[in-house]
Amino acid sequence: MAEKSGRTIVVFGGTGFLGRRVARHLHNCGFSVRVASRHPSRGRGLFGDDAPQIRSVAANIHDDRSVANAIAGAFGVVNAVSLYVEKGQETFHSVHVEAAQRLADEARRAGVARFAHVSGIGSDAASRSLYIRKRGEGEGAVRSAFADVSLIRPAVMFGPDDAFLTTILGLLGRLPIYPLFGRGRTRLQPAYVEDVADAIAGVMHQTHMQSVTLECAGPRVYTYEELIRTVARAANIQRVLIPVPFAAWHAAAWLAEFLPSPPVTRNQVELMQLDNVASPGMPGFADLGISPHSVEGILRKILSGH
């Protein structure tokens, strides 16, 4: 089906956990959507016949011409590409800084009106954590390339097919003793992935939301221990929770990274040492009229599905 003139948004990372939901919400807002991916065949089965204005296109974020071809004639671009484990030439710098700047540069050259870049709460170019530092550097690179960029900083996201709540549920079901990160005092404000996707679609749709930094966090702040107990209670599971020093986690993660699919990485351990909550006074869901879903409410849906 032909694209709607002047209403096309290109979503890079559009087959991922967040990106495919962004594509769906943009479609529901009346946009035509191009899901840009190195493997476009992966996107063709995600949206079905009820989303005729979503189509998959081939694009490589590491190649200027490929990016330019993907965004030609587009009204807006969303960068929802993410990387959590470095592998070969796919590094935090190449993805979160170089590729992000490439997308912003090409969007500016193409005369794209809207550009949204997905980063994360706590991104900091001065951080000792490589992952957090490159997220922060990526924000700076994109901002310098595309002045009116909208920066989207989600808290840790959850949803039915996530790597967060479902992982916790799986571990609670298998382990008689549940190991906490440190003493379990790190504060988290988890955000429902559909709410984050809705916010991104809202930013692209509303003219007054240009050049905004939006921190997307859920309705409640938990300590890590409180969150684990909340999940266990919802699943009717009783487990002993034991503190495990972060030094032990770092050692275990270093060993785990030799595996093809490590269950925990040093990057994840570093993230769990830092609070992941919205900054006071920052724009968020409320500025878009979104009432964020609670962990407890979505947990009930996840558990009913099991």
Number of C-alpha atoms within 10 A of each C-alpha: 8 7 16 12 11 13 15 24 27 29 28 30 22 28 26 15 19 23 23 22 23 29 33 22 22 26 19 14 14 13 26 27 30 25 27 26 23 15 14 17 12 12 21 16 11 16 17 10 10 7 15 14 22 27 19 24 22 16 22 16 25 16 12 15 12 15 22 19 14 24 26 16 18 23 22 23 26 28 25 22 22 18 14 11 17 15 9 5 9 13 17 23 20 18 22 28 21 19 24 27 24 21 27 26 19 21 25 17 13 16 14 19 16 24 27 27 25 25 26 21 23 22 19 20 18 12 14 10 16 16 26 24 21 25 28 22 22 28 26 16 20 27 18 14 19 22 13 18 24 25 24 26 21 28 25 20 22 22 20 16 11 13 12 15 22 18 13 15 19 11 14 23 15 9 11 13 13 18 19 18 21 20 16 22 18 19 19 23 24 28 24 24 26 21 23 29 22 21 25 26 24 20 23 24 18 10 10 9 18 19 18 17 18 26 26 32 28 28 15 14 17 19 17 21 20 16 21 21 18 16 20 17 13 15 17 9 13 13 16 11 17 15 14 15 14 17 12 12 21 18 12 16 19 16 14 16 16 10 9 7 10 13 12 17 22 20 18 16 18 17 17 19 15 13 19 23 24 23 12 7 7 12 15 23 20 11 13 16 10 14 12 20 18 15 21 14 10 16 21 14 12 17 13 9 8 6
